[in-house]
Amino acid sequence: MTHVVLAFDDNRLVGDLFGQFDQNLALIEQRLSVDAVARGNQVIIKGPHSACEQARRALEALYIRLQQGHELHPGDVEGALRMAVAEEAQLDLPTIEPKSHLAFAQISTRRKTVLARTPAQDAYIRAMDRSDLTFGTGPAGTGKTFLAVAYAAALLERGDVTRLILSRPAVEAGERLGFLPGDMKEKVDPYLRPLYDALYEMMPAEKVDRGLQSGMIEVAPLAFMRGRTLSNAVVILDEAQNTTTMQMKMFLTRLGENSRMIVTGDPSQIDLPAGQQSGLREALALLQEVEGVAHVAFTEVDVVRHELVARIVKAYDDAAREASQEREALAATAPGRAKADRVR
């Protein structure tokens, strides 16, 4: 058992660090199986050595975030704990923190600063910064789309690009656009709503509206990309698991000078007709060795929504894995069964 005492100089920040009624310390106790007791501007941590060190790193990183003027939410505490547990797996890259503290990759716009909450999110932000084409794949709730839009908004605000283009294939759970009321924009908007939501969260509403009117920000279905060359832009393709092979090839070959592409999707939620191959899966296989292409795969442990979402994702993944094993077992026994039938 280890006994660690941490002291924080700024008493104004200690209340936010520990949380209302010490709820942040209670969360640390629950996640790491340690005892964390607040006394004034100090916190005493008792427990196994590794868990105490993880708690120390998490609290120090959160304190630095408060010093930088950011607010703390329960999700930020969860993120700091995940990063503390996985500190050894962090990329050996320049960080926004001193080397003695956790390395949180971040995305900053005028309205909001987003910090990575899991090692996969950290790798994803860094990959977008280093690669012209980045694939982010994994289950819902891992931040793939939100981080991509946040990164694109940051580049647009800095003037690194002049356009932001957000796209999605208009295929959803057996529905078809023709059955929806309204003109083309009204038909398409519901499919693109998650992209709008992320955009409005990262940028002032009036700036987004002006950008949409001027064409600086474009939200369009994938079909509208054909024949274009997208230069000086950040181009995001969301829900890419629902692209066909030809659609994916068409989209990827739109990349122009001084542009970046970010492709997100969940290969386990394909809504294409039965027997049709996902363009996302094929692209990941074909481009894995291509220079300038990065792929970050998220798993259920990276879900940053309600913790129940992570358990739901795991339950579905376990069921799919068992079904796959059963199919493989049946396929393995089929030749023997056929031979026995011939002998009889």
C-alpha positions as CSV (number, residue, x, y, z in Angstrom):
1,M,0.0,0.0,0.0
2,T,1.2,3.5,-0.8
3,H,0.4,6.8,0.9
4,V,0.5,9.9,-1.4
5,V,-0.1,13.5,-0.4
6,L,-0.8,16.1,-3.0
7,A,-0.9,19.9,-2.3
8,F,-2.3,22.5,-4.7
9,D,-1.3,26.1,-4.4
10,D,-4.3,27.9,-5.8
11,N,-7.2,27.5,-3.3
12,R,-9.6,29.1,-5.8
13,L,-9.2,26.1,-8.1
14,V,-9.2,23.3,-5.5
15,G,-13.0,23.3,-5.1
16,D,-13.4,22.8,-8.9
17,L,-10.6,20.2,-8.9
18,F,-12.2,18.1,-6.1
19,G,-15.7,18.7,-7.4
20,Q,-19.0,19.6,-5.6
21,F,-19.1,17.5,-2.4
22,D,-15.8,16.0,-3.6
23,Q,-17.5,14.1,-6.4
24,N,-14.4,14.1,-8.6
25,L,-12.4,12.4,-5.8
26,A,-15.3,9.9,-5.4
27,L,-15.1,9.1,-9.1
28,I,-11.3,8.6,-8.8
29,E,-11.9,6.3,-5.8
30,Q,-14.4,4.3,-7.7
31,R,-12.4,3.9,-10.9
32,L,-9.0,3.2,-9.3
33,S,-10.0,1.4,-6.0
34,V,-8.1,3.9,-3.9
35,D,-9.0,6.1,-0.9
36,A,-8.8,9.9,-1.7
37,V,-9.5,12.2,1.3
38,A,-9.5,16.0,0.9
39,R,-8.0,18.2,3.6
40,G,-8.0,21.9,2.7
41,N,-5.9,22.3,-0.4
42,Q,-4.4,18.8,0.0
43,V,-5.6,15.4,-1.0
44,I,-4.4,12.2,0.7
45,I,-4.4,9.1,-1.6
46,K,-4.0,5.6,-0.2
47,G,-4.0,2.3,-2.2
48,P,-1.8,0.1,-4.4
49,H,1.3,1.9,-5.7
50,S,0.3,1.9,-9.4
51,A,-3.3,3.1,-8.7
52,C,-2.0,5.9,-6.5
53,E,0.4,7.1,-9.2
54,Q,-2.5,7.0,-11.7
55,A,-4.6,9.1,-9.4
56,R,-1.7,11.6,-8.9
57,R,-1.2,12.0,-12.6
58,A,-4.9,12.5,-13.3
59,L,-5.3,15.1,-10.6
60,E,-2.1,17.0,-11.7
61,A,-3.3,17.0,-15.3
62,L,-6.8,18.3,-14.3
63,Y,-5.3,21.0,-12.1
64,I,-3.2,22.2,-15.0
65,R,-6.3,22.3,-17.1
66,L,-8.0,24.5,-14.5
67,Q,-4.9,26.8,-14.4
68,Q,-5.3,27.2,-18.2
69,G,-8.8,28.5,-17.6
70,H,-10.8,25.5,-18.7
71,E,-13.8,24.1,-16.9
72,L,-14.0,20.6,-15.6
73,H,-16.9,18.2,-16.3
74,P,-17.3,14.6,-15.2
75,G,-16.3,13.5,-18.6
76,D,-13.0,15.3,-18.3
77,V,-12.2,13.5,-15.1
78,E,-13.0,10.2,-16.8
79,G,-10.8,11.2,-19.6
80,A,-7.9,12.1,-17.3
81,L,-8.2,8.7,-15.6
82,R,-8.1,6.8,-18.9
83,M,-5.1,8.8,-20.0
84,A,-3.4,8.2,-16.7
85,V,-3.9,4.5,-16.8
86,A,-2.6,4.4,-20.4
87,E,0.2,6.9,-20.0
88,E,2.9,4.4,-21.0
89,A,1.1,4.0,-24.4
90,Q,1.2,7.7,-25.2
91,L,2.9,8.7,-28.5
92,D,6.4,10.1,-28.1
93,L,5.5,13.4,-29.7
94,P,5.6,17.1,-28.5
95,T,2.8,17.7,-26.1
96,I,0.9,20.6,-24.7
97,E,2.0,19.8,-21.2
98,P,5.4,19.6,-19.5
99,K,7.0,16.1,-19.8
100,S,6.3,15.4,-16.2
101,H,2.5,15.5,-16.8
102,L,0.0,13.7,-19.0
103,A,0.1,14.5,-22.7
104,F,-3.4,15.6,-23.8
105,A,-3.7,16.4,-27.5
106,Q,-6.1,19.3,-27.9
107,I,-8.2,21.2,-30.5
108,S,-8.8,24.8,-29.9
109,T,-11.3,27.2,-31.5
110,R,-12.5,30.6,-30.4
111,R,-15.6,29.0,-28.8
112,K,-14.2,25.8,-27.3
113,T,-11.1,23.8,-26.5
114,V,-11.5,20.0,-26.8
115,L,-8.9,17.8,-25.1
116,A,-8.5,14.1,-25.8
117,R,-10.2,11.8,-23.3
118,T,-8.8,8.5,-24.3
119,P,-5.5,7.3,-25.8
120,A,-7.3,6.6,-29.1
121,Q,-8.7,10.1,-29.2
122,D,-5.2,11.4,-28.5
123,A,-3.8,9.4,-31.4
124,Y,-6.7,10.5,-33.7
125,I,-6.0,14.2,-33.1
126,R,-2.3,13.8,-33.8
127,A,-3.0,11.7,-36.9
128,M,-5.3,14.4,-38.3
129,D,-2.5,16.9,-37.7
130,R,0.2,14.8,-39.4
131,S,-1.7,13.0,-42.3
132,D,-3.4,14.3,-45.4
133,L,-5.9,11.4,-45.2
134,T,-7.1,10.0,-41.8
135,F,-9.5,7.2,-41.2
136,G,-11.3,7.0,-37.8
137,T,-13.3,3.9,-37.3
138,G,-15.1,2.4,-34.3
139,P,-18.4,2.3,-32.4
140,A,-20.8,5.1,-31.7
141,G,-19.9,7.5,-28.9
142,T,-16.1,7.5,-29.4
143,G,-15.9,11.1,-30.7
144,K,-14.9,10.2,-34.3
145,T,-17.2,12.7,-36.0
146,F,-17.1,15.4,-33.3
147,L,-13.3,15.5,-33.2
148,A,-13.1,15.6,-37.0
149,V,-15.5,18.6,-37.2
150,A,-13.7,20.3,-34.3
151,Y,-10.3,19.9,-36.1
152,A,-11.7,21.1,-39.4
153,A,-13.2,24.2,-37.6
154,A,-9.9,24.9,-36.0
155,L,-8.1,24.9,-39.3
156,L,-10.7,27.1,-40.9
157,E,-10.5,29.7,-38.1
158,R,-6.7,29.7,-38.3
159,G,-6.8,30.4,-42.0
160,D,-4.9,27.2,-42.9
161,V,-7.8,26.3,-45.3
162,T,-10.5,28.4,-46.9
163,R,-13.3,25.8,-47.0
164,L,-14.9,23.2,-44.8
165,I,-16.8,20.4,-46.6
166,L,-18.9,17.9,-44.7
167,S,-20.5,14.9,-46.4
168,R,-22.4,11.8,-45.7
169,P,-23.8,9.0,-47.9
170,A,-27.7,9.3,-47.9
171,V,-28.3,5.7,-46.8
172,E,-29.9,5.0,-43.4
173,A,-31.4,1.8,-42.1
174,G,-33.6,0.9,-45.1
175,E,-35.0,4.4,-45.6
176,R,-34.9,6.2,-48.9
177,L,-34.7,10.0,-49.6
178,G,-37.6,9.8,-52.0
179,F,-40.1,9.0,-49.2
180,L,-39.2,12.2,-47.3
181,P,-41.1,15.5,-47.8
182,G,-39.6,18.7,-49.1
183,D,-37.0,19.7,-51.6
184,M,-33.5,18.2,-51.8
185,K,-32.1,20.3,-49.0
186,E,-35.0,19.4,-46.7
187,K,-34.6,15.7,-47.6
188,V,-30.9,15.7,-47.0
189,D,-30.6,17.8,-43.8
190,P,-31.9,15.2,-41.3
191,Y,-29.1,12.8,-42.5
192,L,-26.5,15.6,-42.0
193,R,-27.8,16.9,-38.6
194,P,-24.9,15.3,-36.5
195,L,-22.5,17.3,-38.6
196,Y,-24.4,20.5,-38.1
197,D,-24.6,19.9,-34.3
198,A,-20.8,19.4,-34.0
199,L,-20.2,22.5,-36.1
200,Y,-22.5,24.8,-34.0
201,E,-20.8,23.5,-30.8
202,M,-17.3,24.5,-32.0
203,M,-18.1,27.8,-33.8
204,P,-20.4,30.8,-33.1
205,A,-23.8,30.3,-34.7
206,E,-23.7,33.5,-36.7
207,K,-20.3,32.5,-38.2
208,V,-21.6,29.1,-39.1
209,D,-24.7,30.6,-40.8
210,R,-22.6,33.1,-42.7
211,G,-20.2,30.3,-43.8
212,L,-23.1,28.2,-45.0
213,Q,-24.6,31.1,-47.0
214,S,-21.2,32.0,-48.5
215,G,-20.2,28.5,-49.4
216,M,-17.2,28.6,-47.0
217,I,-18.9,25.8,-45.1
218,E,-20.6,23.2,-47.3
219,V,-22.7,20.3,-46.0
220,A,-23.7,18.0,-48.8
221,P,-24.6,14.4,-49.6
222,L,-21.8,12.3,-51.0
223,A,-23.4,12.1,-54.5
224,F,-22.7,15.9,-54.9
225,M,-18.9,15.3,-54.7
226,R,-18.6,13.7,-58.2
227,G,-16.6,15.6,-60.7
228,R,-15.1,18.1,-58.2
229,T,-11.5,18.8,-57.1
230,L,-11.5,20.0,-53.5
231,S,-8.5,22.3,-52.9
232,N,-7.6,24.4,-49.8
233,A,-10.2,22.6,-47.8
234,V,-10.9,20.1,-45.0
235,V,-13.2,17.4,-46.3
236,I,-15.0,15.1,-43.9
237,L,-16.9,12.0,-44.9
238,D,-19.1,10.7,-42.1
239,E,-20.8,7.3,-41.9
240,A,-18.4,6.0,-44.5
241,Q,-19.3,2.4,-43.9
242,N,-22.4,3.0,-46.0
243,T,-20.4,3.9,-49.1
244,T,-20.0,1.5,-52.0
245,T,-16.6,0.8,-53.5
246,M,-17.1,3.2,-56.4
247,Q,-18.4,6.0,-54.1
248,M,-15.4,5.7,-51.8
249,K,-12.9,5.7,-54.7
250,M,-14.7,8.7,-56.2
251,F,-14.6,10.6,-52.8
252,L,-10.9,9.9,-52.1
253,T,-9.8,11.0,-55.5
254,R,-11.4,14.5,-55.0
255,L,-8.4,15.5,-52.8
256,G,-6.8,18.6,-54.1
257,E,-3.8,20.8,-53.2
258,N,-3.5,22.0,-49.6
259,S,-6.4,19.8,-48.5
260,R,-7.0,17.2,-45.9
261,M,-9.6,14.4,-45.8
262,I,-11.0,12.7,-42.7
263,V,-13.2,9.6,-43.1
264,T,-15.2,8.3,-40.2
265,G,-17.4,5.2,-39.9
266,D,-18.4,2.1,-37.9
267,P,-17.8,-1.1,-40.0
268,S,-20.2,-2.9,-37.6
269,Q,-23.2,-0.8,-38.7
270,I,-23.4,-1.2,-42.4
271,D,-26.9,-0.3,-43.9
272,L,-26.0,-1.2,-47.5
273,P,-28.1,-3.9,-49.3
274,A,-27.2,-7.5,-48.5
275,G,-24.2,-8.7,-50.6
276,Q,-22.9,-5.2,-51.3
277,Q,-19.3,-4.5,-50.1
278,S,-18.6,-1.5,-47.9
279,G,-16.3,0.9,-49.5
280,L,-14.8,1.8,-46.1
281,R,-13.7,-1.8,-45.4
282,E,-12.1,-2.1,-48.8
283,A,-10.3,1.2,-48.6
284,L,-8.9,0.3,-45.2
285,A,-7.5,-2.9,-46.6
286,L,-6.1,-1.3,-49.8
287,L,-4.6,1.8,-48.3
288,Q,-3.0,0.5,-45.0
289,E,0.5,0.6,-46.4
290,V,0.1,3.9,-48.4
291,E,2.3,6.8,-47.2
292,G,0.3,9.8,-45.9
293,V,-2.7,7.7,-44.9
294,A,-3.4,7.2,-41.1
295,H,-6.0,4.9,-39.5
296,V,-7.1,5.1,-35.9
297,A,-9.4,2.3,-34.7
298,F,-11.6,3.0,-31.7
299,T,-13.1,0.3,-29.5
300,E,-15.8,0.1,-26.8
301,V,-13.3,1.3,-24.2
302,D,-13.1,4.6,-26.0
303,V,-16.8,5.4,-25.7
304,V,-17.1,8.8,-24.0
305,R,-20.9,9.0,-23.8
306,H,-22.9,7.5,-20.9
307,E,-21.0,4.5,-19.5
308,L,-24.0,2.3,-20.4
309,V,-23.2,2.9,-24.1
310,A,-19.9,1.2,-23.7
311,R,-21.5,-1.8,-22.1
312,I,-24.2,-1.9,-24.9
313,V,-21.4,-1.8,-27.6
314,K,-19.5,-4.5,-25.8
315,A,-22.6,-6.7,-25.6
316,Y,-23.3,-6.4,-29.4
317,D,-19.6,-7.0,-30.2
318,D,-19.5,-10.1,-28.0
319,A,-22.7,-11.4,-29.7
320,A,-21.2,-10.8,-33.2
321,R,-18.0,-12.5,-32.2
322,E,-19.8,-15.6,-30.9
323,A,-21.9,-15.8,-34.1
324,S,-18.7,-15.6,-36.2
325,Q,-17.1,-18.4,-34.2
326,E,-20.2,-20.5,-34.6
327,R,-20.1,-20.0,-38.4
328,E,-16.4,-20.9,-38.5
329,A,-17.1,-24.0,-36.5
330,L,-19.9,-25.1,-38.8
331,A,-17.7,-24.4,-41.9
332,A,-14.9,-26.5,-40.4
333,T,-17.1,-29.5,-39.8
334,A,-18.9,-29.3,-43.1
335,P,-16.3,-31.2,-45.2
336,G,-16.2,-34.0,-42.7
337,R,-20.0,-34.2,-42.7
338,A,-20.2,-34.3,-46.5
339,K,-17.6,-37.1,-46.6
340,A,-19.5,-39.1,-44.2
341,D,-22.7,-38.7,-46.2
342,R,-20.9,-39.9,-49.3
343,V,-19.6,-43.0,-47.5
344,R,-23.1,-43.9,-46.3
